[in-house]
Amino acid sequence: MKANQAMADTHVFARHALEQAMRLVVAGFGSAPEEIEAVVGNLVDANLTGHDSHGIGMLPRYAEAFAEGGLVPNAHVRSVLDAGALLRLDGGAGFGQVIGKEATALGIERARRHGCAVVALGNSHHLGRIGAWAEQAAAAGLVSLHFVNVIAAPIVAPFGGAKAGFGTNPFTAGVPLAGRAPLILDFATSVIAQGKTRVAYNKGEALPEGCVIDDHGRPSTDPRWSVIEPRGAILTMGAHKGYGLAVLSELLGGALAAGLVGHREDGSARRVLNGMLSVFVDPSALGGGAAFEREADAFVASLLEAPAREGFERVLLAGDPERASRARRSADGVPVDATTWQQILRAATQLGVDAARVQAAVEGPEAAPA
Ligand SMILES: NC(=O)c1ccc[n+]([C@@H]2O[C@H](COP(=O)([O-])OP(=O)(O)OC[C@H]3O[C@@H](n4cnc5c(N)ncnc54)[C@H](O)[C@@H]3O)[C@@H](O)[C@H]2O)c1
């Protein structure tokens, strides 16, 4: 691993300097100022939470999609069907960082009005870290569930299959908890997110056993099988159980919400679309709000007080690792591997942005991590 090993150095950039540098890059799409803020804020936050796979490293792919006309800057959600608590939205192939935020804001507004809401979103460009939308709903006091499909070349094999049949189809849920940070359960239904295999490939690192198969269906630890042609496939998490959840995300986020499943994509297009079915519930509108708060708190407290077993520091709640990483990287800086950084600078040039200005934004004494 070989060819990429020499590029495995990592830069550490101060959060604000990195945001400033990324504003310059995203401006190259011709985005309005609010869109620049939404895209940069969302991508840098994904890096802060530790999910580099869904952070600024996506920008080169976005630039390629934009060049092909597969990503449309300055698009906003359009209502296709409005039945009060049921909404069907079209994202116009716009930046998922904007479309996801707008779709979630509409779901929140409807759930506050009706007690619950179902939002079917189709034709959004890559929605990034889906946990961001669960966090947005939880901050508004709402429970939310999100089933997401990926409309790009299939990369995950069905359980028992030797060939990819669908995407990494995330499942995400958020539950607000009184007096403590919310549960944010947010994962790809593949054993590893595809972006993480790209990060491993860029760093020249092997994957753990049991993540990928090669183009003949044989087990491998080389991330190349999910990054470059000829491709193999990533396996589903939890064997047949993750497979079941992946199929559910495709049926609900894809067929039902987006009216489009991903398996026909041949990989020649660089765009990545996501379909998302989101369900929002206002606990206070369901009655029993006080019991929910009391019981949820007692249950979570009992988990977090459990003694840690060997090899673990303590029991965590889903969402805790991201919050801890966000606090740590906001203070200490954001690591970006050298290969990813070079790809971003190249993308800047493709977008007509002076890469030297982007580089300058992360250099100098004021750009050093605190
Ligand atoms: N937009 C897309 O097309 C797309 C596709 C796939 C994945 N994604 C995103 O990729 C990101 C990464 O997914 P992933 O599968 O690599 O995530 P992951 O394997 O890191 O799992 C993350 C989840 O597990 C929880 N968690 C981690 N350690 C824990 C612990 N010790 N105790 C309790 N909970 C713990 C986290 O809080 C989080 O909810 C997600 O944000 C997902 O939304 C997006």
The ligand as an SDF file (V2000), in Angstrom:
LIG
                    3D

 44 48  0  0  0  0  0  0  0  0999 V2000
  -24.7680   10.6100    2.3640 N   0  0  0  0  0  0  0  0  0  0  0  0
  -24.4460    9.3630    2.1210 C   0  0  0  0  0  0  0  0  0  0  0  0
  -24.6410    8.8730    1.0110 O   0  0  0  0  0  0  0  0  0  0  0  0
  -23.8540    8.5140    3.1890 C   0  0  0  0  0  0  0  0  0  0  0  0
  -23.6450    7.1620    2.9480 C   0  0  0  0  0  0  0  0  0  0  0  0
  -23.0800    6.3840    3.9750 C   0  0  0  0  0  0  0  0  0  0  0  0
  -22.7080    6.9460    5.1840 C   0  0  0  0  0  0  0  0  0  0  0  0
  -22.9090    8.2850    5.3870 N   0  0  0  0  0  0  0  0  0  0  0  0
  -22.4760    8.9180    6.6340 C   0  0  0  0  0  0  0  0  0  0  0  0
  -21.1890    8.4230    6.9910 O   0  0  0  0  0  0  0  0  0  0  0  0
  -20.9870    8.6770    8.3630 C   0  0  0  0  0  0  0  0  0  0  0  0
  -20.1340    7.5920    8.9360 C   0  0  0  0  0  0  0  0  0  0  0  0
  -20.8350    6.3630    8.9850 O   0  0  0  0  0  0  0  0  0  0  0  0
  -20.1230    5.1010    9.6490 P   0  0  0  0  0  0  0  0  0  0  0  0
  -20.9310    3.9230    9.3620 O   0  0  0  0  0  0  0  0  0  0  0  0
  -18.6820    5.1110    9.2920 O   0  0  0  0  0  0  0  0  0  0  0  0
  -20.2300    5.4970   11.1850 O   0  0  0  0  0  0  0  0  0  0  0  0
  -19.5480    4.7730   12.4370 P   0  0  0  0  0  0  0  0  0  0  0  0
  -19.2310    3.3600   12.1580 O   0  0  0  0  0  0  0  0  0  0  0  0
  -18.4540    5.6670   12.9140 O   0  0  0  0  0  0  0  0  0  0  0  0
  -20.7360    4.7780   13.5050 O   0  0  0  0  0  0  0  0  0  0  0  0
  -21.1780    6.0150   13.9550 C   0  0  0  0  0  0  0  0  0  0  0  0
  -22.3110    5.8210   14.9340 C   0  0  0  0  0  0  0  0  0  0  0  0
  -21.9290    4.9430   16.0000 O   0  0  0  0  0  0  0  0  0  0  0  0
  -21.9280    5.6730   17.2260 C   0  0  0  0  0  0  0  0  0  0  0  0
  -20.8340    5.1770   18.0600 N   0  0  0  0  0  0  0  0  0  0  0  0
  -19.5290    5.0930   17.7260 C   0  0  0  0  0  0  0  0  0  0  0  0
  -18.8140    4.5900   18.7570 N   0  0  0  0  0  0  0  0  0  0  0  0
  -19.6820    4.3400   19.7620 C   0  0  0  0  0  0  0  0  0  0  0  0
  -19.5680    3.8160   21.0770 C   0  0  0  0  0  0  0  0  0  0  0  0
  -18.3860    3.4470   21.5900 N   0  0  0  0  0  0  0  0  0  0  0  0
  -20.6760    3.6890   21.8250 N   0  0  0  0  0  0  0  0  0  0  0  0
  -21.8840    4.0720   21.3380 C   0  0  0  0  0  0  0  0  0  0  0  0
  -22.0680    4.5720   20.0940 N   0  0  0  0  0  0  0  0  0  0  0  0
  -20.9840    4.7050   19.3170 C   0  0  0  0  0  0  0  0  0  0  0  0
  -21.7420    7.1050   16.8120 C   0  0  0  0  0  0  0  0  0  0  0  0
  -22.1610    8.0210   17.8030 O   0  0  0  0  0  0  0  0  0  0  0  0
  -22.6190    7.1450   15.5660 C   0  0  0  0  0  0  0  0  0  0  0  0
  -23.9750    7.2070   15.8890 O   0  0  0  0  0  0  0  0  0  0  0  0
  -22.3740    8.8420    8.9530 C   0  0  0  0  0  0  0  0  0  0  0  0
  -22.4720   10.1950    9.3600 O   0  0  0  0  0  0  0  0  0  0  0  0
  -23.3360    8.5560    7.7990 C   0  0  0  0  0  0  0  0  0  0  0  0
  -24.4940    9.3570    7.8150 O   0  0  0  0  0  0  0  0  0  0  0  0
  -23.4750    9.0680    4.4190 C   0  0  0  0  0  0  0  0  0  0  0  0
  1  2  1  0
  2  3  2  0
  2  4  1  0
  4  5  1  0
  4 44  2  0
  5  6  2  0
  6  7  1  0
  7  8  2  0
  8  9  1  0
  8 44  1  0
  9 10  1  0
  9 42  1  0
 10 11  1  0
 11 12  1  0
 11 40  1  0
 12 13  1  0
 13 14  1  0
 14 15  2  0
 14 16  1  0
 14 17  1  0
 17 18  1  0
 18 19  2  0
 18 20  1  0
 18 21  1  0
 21 22  1  0
 22 23  1  0
 23 24  1  0
 23 38  1  0
 24 25  1  0
 25 26  1  0
 25 36  1  0
 26 27  1  0
 26 35  1  0
 27 28  2  0
 28 29  1  0
 29 30  1  0
 29 35  2  0
 30 31  1  0
 30 32  2  0
 32 33  1  0
 33 34  2  0
 34 35  1  0
 36 37  1  0
 36 38  1  0
 38 39  1  0
 40 41  1  0
 40 42  1  0
 42 43  1  0
M  CHG  2   8   1  16  -1
M  END
$$$$
